[in-house]
Each structure stands twice: as C-alpha cells, then as structure tokens.
C-alpha cells in the first residue's frame, strides 16, 4: 500500500511539472489536434488540378471540345497555351506543368482513323502518382462528340518512363534527411550548451553572438554536404537514379537548403528550454515537411489551405528544385523563383534567430 502511495506521489509530481512546462503541455494537446486536422484534410491520393499546357495546332471545334472534356475531369487545369512541343517540354523542365497536350493540325481527320493517334500527351514521370493519374485519363475511352469512337492518345512519359519508384523517392530523401538532421543537430546543440552552462562562459569571451552562432552551424554545413554525397552515390550505384542536371547545381541548391534548415534549428534553439523540447519542436516541423511537400503525396491533390501551408515550408521548394535539376535536367536559372523563396526563408529565419538569441543573452 505504501509503495502505491509513493508511486502516486511521484506521478502527481511529474504531472505538476508538466503543467508548469507550458511548451511541453501545449504540444501534448496541440500536436495530435493540429496534425489530425492538417493531414486528415491534406492527404489525398486522388490527384486533381494538375497544371497543364496545350499546344492546339488544329484550333477546331473538335479540338476545343477535347480540351474541355479533359478539364472537366478535374484531373488537369490548363494554365498555359504553348506554341509547340518544344515549349511544352520547356515548361515541364521548369516545373511549371506536369502535363502537356499536343493537338496536331489534322486532328479531325485523325479522329476517323482508329489506327493513328489523334493527340499526344506529355507527362512528367518524376512523380509516379501523377503519371498513373494521367494514364488513367488516356485509357478512359471517352467518346468524342464528333465521332462514335474515343480519340486515340499517345502518351509520352518524360524523365521516368519505367515508373521506377527510386527515381522519384531518392532525390526527395535528400530533403527528408537534411531537414531531420540539420534542424535537430543545431537546435539541440545550442540548447545543450545552455543547459551545461557553457553558453555563459562563451559570452564572457570576446566572441560576438553572431560569430558564436556562425561557428556553431559551420561544422554542420560540411556534415550536410557529406550526407548529400552519400545519398547521391548510393542512389546512382544502387538504384540507378540518373543525375541529368549539373552536379554543381545540385550541391548549390543543397547548400542553400542546409543553411535554411540550420537557420530554422537556431530559431528552435531560442524557443526551447531543454533538449527534449528542441526535439519535440523539430519533429513537429518534420512531419508536415514530409507529408505536405510533395515527397509522399501529390502536391496538386491537396486542398488550397494545405498548399498554402506547404508553401511556407522550405522542403516544398527544395523538392521542386532537386527533382528539377536531378531528374528533369533543369538549370538554376530556370528554377529561379523557387531559389528566391528559399533565400527569403533563410534571411527571415536568420534574422529571427539573431534577434531572439541576442535577447536571451541580455
């Protein structure tokens, strides 16, 4: 009986400590509620509203009806009008579209010839789920209102015609690994120094706070680049993942992403009081990065609110960048808008981290 009383007393003590720790207590309730609401609405394997472009050389009533029928499926949204296949390929390489539709000048005559394809569909195969959705449309057998037969569609798959999953997942794994390790290492490292009292000792030295923060994150930059190299080497030799773009561009954008996550880790370190809190906050950020960035589920299949949240996450933009360079062979100038967003995140996060770090030292 006394043993149970002692156990109960310790349990009550732990509960009181948790109630005093507002951050941890808030996460106990907040994490399951927020993630249930976010992911319950956001995760959707039914792909909708894929960005598409049309090059309509027929410009006839039949071709316009075909485009209308395609958009009525809600699987694609025609956001661009292209002048030809070259422009369709360029838009796809830049990541602006994932589906291109080429309608030849003799489209109406081709509709009468079952042995000839009437339409050519270009698909970005770097996302296998998207690829499967477009193939489903092509094989749906929709009858043309101008004939009693469905138009024959020729589907050309770019970048991953074999539909091999490693081609899609390995580049994205770079982002997952860097997000987890860089953010966690930095957040925990700073908090650990504070817990041990080493931070106060460093403050008494001539080292400035900005120099201290820079010195803390620089070793992890090299660690991050080593991780990138390991994943790329294993991806090429074990999974036969092609690197179609410039390898220097790959390391440049990975370096930016590493800095972005290190800056985020510094922000977390200024908010967390203990290493446990730092780990909690890191994983609270990691899960949305994995599920909302397009790594596991199609970005276009998520509702608008989830997409807006995803646009705040640096991994969303890194996924577009790494797949654009590695799989589609794009150069950084073609992906400048994504780079600009990533650079803006670094500036904002570093500014917040420096201001809050200076405040904690006062």
C-alpha positions as CSV (number, residue, x, y, z in Angstrom):
1,X,0.0,0.0,0.0
2,X,2.8,2.4,0.9
3,X,4.5,1.5,-2.4
4,X,1.4,2.6,-4.3
5,X,1.3,5.8,-2.3
6,X,4.9,6.6,-3.2
7,X,4.3,5.8,-6.9
8,X,1.2,8.0,-6.9
9,X,3.1,10.8,-5.2
10,X,5.8,10.7,-7.9
11,X,3.1,10.6,-10.7
12,X,1.5,13.7,-9.3
13,X,4.8,15.4,-9.1
14,X,5.5,14.6,-12.8
15,X,2.1,15.9,-13.8
16,X,2.6,19.1,-11.9
17,X,6.0,19.6,-13.6
18,X,4.4,19.0,-17.0
19,X,1.6,21.5,-16.2
20,X,4.3,24.1,-15.4
21,X,6.1,23.4,-18.6
22,X,3.7,25.3,-20.9
23,X,5.5,24.4,-24.2
24,X,5.5,20.6,-23.5
25,X,2.0,20.7,-22.1
26,X,0.8,22.6,-25.2
27,X,2.4,20.1,-27.5
28,X,0.7,17.2,-25.7
29,X,-2.6,18.6,-26.9
30,X,-1.6,20.6,-29.9
31,X,0.4,18.1,-31.8
32,X,-2.3,15.4,-32.2
33,X,-5.1,18.0,-32.9
34,X,-3.2,20.1,-35.4
35,X,-1.7,17.1,-37.3
36,X,-5.0,15.3,-37.3
37,X,-6.8,18.3,-38.8
38,X,-4.0,19.1,-41.2
39,X,-3.3,15.7,-42.6
40,X,-6.8,14.5,-42.4
41,X,-7.8,17.1,-45.0
42,X,-4.5,17.4,-46.8
43,X,-3.6,13.8,-47.6
44,X,-5.5,12.8,-50.8
45,X,-4.3,10.2,-53.2
46,X,-6.9,11.3,-55.8
47,X,-4.9,13.6,-57.9
48,X,-6.7,16.7,-59.0
49,X,-5.9,20.0,-60.8
50,X,-2.6,19.1,-62.3
51,X,-1.0,22.1,-64.1
52,X,-1.1,21.5,-67.8
53,X,-0.4,23.3,-71.1
54,X,-2.0,22.9,-74.5
55,X,-0.5,23.3,-78.0
56,X,-3.5,23.3,-80.2
57,X,-2.5,23.3,-83.9
58,X,-5.9,22.2,-85.0
59,X,-7.8,25.1,-83.4
60,X,-11.1,23.5,-84.4
61,X,-14.4,22.9,-82.6
62,X,-13.4,19.3,-82.1
63,X,-10.0,20.1,-80.5
64,X,-11.6,22.7,-78.2
65,X,-14.2,20.2,-77.2
66,X,-11.4,17.7,-76.4
67,X,-9.6,20.2,-74.2
68,X,-12.8,21.0,-72.4
69,X,-13.5,17.3,-71.8
70,X,-10.0,16.9,-70.3
71,X,-10.5,19.8,-68.0
72,X,-14.0,18.6,-66.9
73,X,-12.3,15.5,-65.4
74,X,-10.8,18.0,-62.9
75,X,-7.6,16.0,-63.1
76,X,-5.9,18.8,-65.1
77,X,-6.1,22.5,-65.3
78,X,-5.0,24.2,-68.5
79,X,-2.8,27.1,-67.2
80,X,-0.7,27.7,-70.3
81,X,-1.0,27.9,-74.0
82,X,2.1,26.7,-75.8
83,X,3.3,27.2,-79.4
84,X,4.5,23.7,-79.8
85,X,6.2,20.6,-78.3
86,X,9.4,22.5,-77.6
87,X,7.6,25.0,-75.4
88,X,5.7,22.2,-73.7
89,X,9.0,20.4,-72.9
90,X,10.5,23.7,-71.6
91,X,7.5,24.4,-69.3
92,X,7.8,20.8,-68.0
93,X,11.5,21.1,-67.4
94,X,10.9,24.3,-65.4
95,X,8.3,22.5,-63.3
96,X,5.5,24.8,-64.4
97,X,3.4,22.0,-65.8
98,X,3.3,18.2,-65.3
99,X,1.1,17.5,-68.4
100,X,1.4,18.8,-71.9
101,X,-1.2,18.3,-74.6
102,X,-0.2,18.5,-78.3
103,X,-3.1,18.5,-80.8
104,X,-1.9,18.2,-84.4
105,X,-3.3,20.3,-87.3
106,X,-5.1,17.2,-88.8
107,X,-6.8,16.3,-85.5
108,X,-10.3,15.9,-87.0
109,X,-9.1,13.6,-89.8
110,X,-7.1,11.5,-87.2
111,X,-10.3,11.1,-85.2
112,X,-11.7,9.0,-88.1
113,X,-8.6,6.8,-88.3
114,X,-8.5,4.4,-85.4
115,X,-5.0,3.2,-86.1
116,X,-3.5,6.7,-85.7
117,X,-3.1,8.7,-82.5
118,X,-5.1,11.9,-82.6
119,X,-3.5,13.5,-79.6
120,X,-0.1,13.4,-77.9
121,X,0.0,13.6,-74.1
122,X,3.4,14.6,-72.5
123,X,3.7,13.6,-68.8
124,X,6.2,14.4,-66.2
125,X,7.1,10.9,-64.9
126,X,9.2,12.2,-62.0
127,X,6.0,11.7,-59.9
128,X,4.7,8.2,-60.4
129,X,1.3,9.0,-58.8
130,X,0.8,11.8,-61.3
131,X,1.9,9.6,-64.1
132,X,-0.7,7.0,-63.1
133,X,-3.5,9.5,-63.0
134,X,-2.8,10.8,-66.5
135,X,-2.5,7.3,-67.9
136,X,-5.9,6.7,-66.3
137,X,-7.4,9.5,-68.3
138,X,-5.8,8.4,-71.5
139,X,-7.2,4.9,-71.1
140,X,-10.7,6.0,-70.0
141,X,-12.1,5.6,-73.5
142,X,-14.1,8.8,-73.6
143,X,-16.1,9.0,-76.9
144,X,-15.6,12.1,-79.0
145,X,-18.8,14.0,-79.7
146,X,-17.7,14.3,-83.3
147,X,-17.2,10.6,-83.8
148,X,-18.5,7.4,-82.3
149,X,-15.0,6.4,-81.1
150,X,-12.8,7.9,-78.4
151,X,-9.7,9.7,-79.7
152,X,-6.5,7.6,-79.6
153,X,-4.0,9.3,-77.3
154,X,-0.2,8.7,-77.5
155,X,1.3,9.2,-74.0
156,X,5.0,10.2,-73.9
157,X,6.5,9.9,-70.4
158,X,9.5,12.0,-69.6
159,X,12.2,11.5,-67.0
160,X,11.0,8.2,-65.6
161,X,9.3,6.2,-68.4
162,X,9.8,2.9,-66.5
163,X,7.9,4.2,-63.5
164,X,10.6,3.2,-61.1
165,X,9.9,4.4,-57.5
166,X,13.5,5.0,-56.5
167,X,13.9,7.6,-59.3
168,X,11.1,9.6,-57.6
169,X,12.0,9.0,-53.9
170,X,15.8,9.1,-53.8
171,X,16.2,12.8,-54.6
172,X,13.4,13.6,-52.2
173,X,15.1,11.6,-49.4
174,X,17.9,14.2,-49.5
175,X,15.4,16.8,-48.3
176,X,14.0,14.5,-45.6
177,X,17.4,13.6,-44.3
178,X,18.7,17.1,-44.3
179,X,15.6,18.5,-42.7
180,X,15.7,16.0,-39.8
181,X,19.5,16.0,-39.1
182,X,20.4,19.7,-39.7
183,X,17.4,21.2,-37.8
184,X,17.8,18.7,-34.9
185,X,21.5,18.9,-34.6
186,X,21.6,22.7,-34.5
187,X,18.6,23.1,-32.1
188,X,19.9,20.5,-29.7
189,X,23.5,21.8,-29.8
190,X,22.6,25.3,-28.7
191,X,20.2,24.2,-26.0
192,X,22.8,21.7,-24.7
193,X,25.4,24.4,-24.3
194,X,22.8,26.5,-22.4
195,X,21.9,23.6,-20.1
196,X,25.6,22.8,-19.3
197,X,26.3,26.5,-18.6
198,X,28.9,26.7,-21.4
199,X,27.0,29.4,-23.2
200,X,27.5,31.8,-20.4
201,X,31.2,31.1,-20.4
202,X,31.4,31.8,-24.1
203,X,29.6,35.1,-23.6
204,X,32.4,36.3,-21.3
205,X,34.9,35.9,-24.2
206,X,35.4,38.5,-26.9
207,X,33.4,36.3,-29.3
208,X,30.3,38.1,-30.7
209,X,26.9,36.4,-30.6
210,X,26.8,36.4,-34.4
211,X,30.3,34.8,-34.6
212,X,29.2,32.3,-32.0
213,X,26.1,31.3,-34.0
214,X,28.1,31.1,-37.2
215,X,30.8,28.9,-35.6
216,X,28.1,26.6,-34.2
217,X,26.5,25.9,-37.6
218,X,29.5,25.8,-39.9
219,X,30.5,22.2,-38.9
220,X,27.0,21.0,-39.7
221,X,27.3,22.6,-43.2
222,X,30.1,20.1,-44.0
223,X,28.2,17.3,-42.4
224,X,25.2,18.1,-44.5
225,X,27.2,18.1,-47.7
226,X,28.7,14.7,-46.8
227,X,25.2,13.4,-46.3
228,X,24.2,14.7,-49.7
229,X,27.2,13.0,-51.3
230,X,26.4,9.7,-49.6
231,X,22.8,9.7,-50.8
232,X,23.7,10.7,-54.4
233,X,26.4,8.0,-54.6
234,X,24.2,5.3,-53.3
235,X,21.3,6.5,-55.4
236,X,23.3,6.3,-58.6
237,X,25.1,3.0,-57.9
238,X,22.4,1.0,-56.0
239,X,19.2,2.4,-57.5
240,X,20.4,3.6,-60.9
241,X,19.0,7.1,-60.3
242,X,20.1,9.4,-63.2
243,X,21.6,12.9,-62.5
244,X,20.6,14.8,-65.6
245,X,21.4,18.2,-64.4
246,X,24.7,19.9,-63.5
247,X,26.2,18.3,-60.3
248,X,27.5,21.7,-59.2
249,X,23.9,23.0,-59.3
250,X,22.8,20.1,-57.2
251,X,25.4,21.0,-54.5
252,X,24.5,24.7,-54.7
253,X,20.8,24.2,-54.0
254,X,21.6,21.6,-51.3
255,X,23.9,24.1,-49.7
256,X,21.1,26.6,-49.6
257,X,18.7,24.1,-48.2
258,X,21.2,23.1,-45.5
259,X,21.6,26.7,-44.4
260,X,17.8,27.1,-44.4
261,X,17.4,24.2,-42.0
262,X,20.3,25.3,-39.8
263,X,18.7,28.7,-39.5
264,X,15.4,27.0,-38.5
265,X,17.3,25.0,-36.0
266,X,18.7,28.2,-34.5
267,X,15.2,29.6,-34.2
268,X,14.0,26.5,-32.4
269,X,17.0,26.7,-30.0
270,X,16.0,30.2,-28.9
271,X,12.4,28.9,-28.2
272,X,13.3,25.6,-26.4
273,X,14.5,25.5,-22.8
274,X,15.5,21.8,-22.8
275,X,16.9,19.3,-25.4
276,X,13.6,17.4,-25.1
277,X,11.6,20.4,-26.1
278,X,14.0,21.1,-29.0
279,X,13.5,17.5,-30.3
280,X,9.7,17.8,-29.9
281,X,9.6,21.1,-31.9
282,X,11.9,19.6,-34.6
283,X,9.7,16.6,-35.2
284,X,6.6,18.8,-35.1
285,X,8.1,20.6,-38.1
286,X,9.5,17.5,-39.7
287,X,6.2,15.6,-40.2
288,X,4.5,18.4,-42.2
289,X,7.6,18.8,-44.3
290,X,7.4,15.1,-45.3
291,X,3.7,14.9,-45.8
292,X,2.9,18.3,-47.4
293,X,5.9,19.0,-49.5
294,X,5.0,16.5,-52.3
295,X,7.5,13.9,-51.2
296,X,4.9,11.2,-50.3
297,X,1.7,12.6,-51.6
298,X,0.9,14.6,-54.8
299,X,1.0,18.4,-54.0
300,X,-1.7,19.1,-56.5
301,X,-4.1,16.7,-54.8
302,X,-4.1,18.7,-51.5
303,X,-6.7,21.4,-50.8
304,X,-5.7,25.0,-51.2
305,X,-5.2,25.6,-47.4
306,X,-2.8,22.7,-47.2
307,X,-0.9,24.0,-50.2
308,X,-0.6,27.5,-48.7
309,X,0.9,25.9,-45.5
310,X,3.2,23.8,-47.6
311,X,4.5,26.9,-49.4
312,X,5.9,28.2,-46.1
313,X,8.0,25.0,-45.7
314,X,11.5,25.1,-47.3
315,X,11.3,21.4,-48.2
316,X,8.4,22.1,-50.6
317,X,10.6,24.3,-52.6
318,X,13.6,22.1,-52.3
319,X,11.6,19.1,-53.6
320,X,10.8,21.1,-56.8
321,X,14.4,22.2,-57.1
322,X,16.1,18.8,-56.5
323,X,13.7,17.0,-58.8
324,X,14.0,19.7,-61.4
325,X,17.8,19.5,-61.5
326,X,18.4,15.8,-60.9
327,X,15.5,14.3,-62.9
328,X,14.5,16.9,-65.4
329,X,17.9,18.4,-66.1
330,X,16.8,22.0,-65.4
331,X,19.4,24.6,-64.6
332,X,19.1,27.0,-61.7
333,X,18.1,30.0,-63.8
334,X,15.0,28.1,-64.9
335,X,14.1,27.5,-61.2
336,X,15.0,31.0,-60.0
337,X,11.6,31.6,-58.4
338,X,12.0,28.6,-56.1
339,X,15.5,29.7,-55.2
340,X,14.3,33.1,-54.4
341,X,11.7,31.7,-51.9
342,X,14.4,29.5,-50.3
343,X,16.7,32.5,-50.0
344,X,13.9,34.6,-48.4
345,X,13.3,31.9,-45.9
346,X,17.0,31.9,-44.9
347,X,17.0,35.7,-44.5
348,X,13.8,35.7,-42.3
349,X,14.9,32.7,-40.2
350,X,18.4,34.0,-39.6
351,X,17.1,37.5,-38.7
352,X,14.6,36.0,-36.1
353,X,17.3,33.7,-34.7
354,X,19.9,36.5,-34.3
355,X,17.3,38.8,-32.6
356,X,16.0,36.2,-30.3
357,X,19.5,34.9,-29.5
358,X,20.7,38.4,-28.5
359,X,17.5,38.8,-26.4
360,X,18.2,35.6,-24.5
361,X,21.8,36.7,-23.7
362,X,20.6,40.0,-22.3
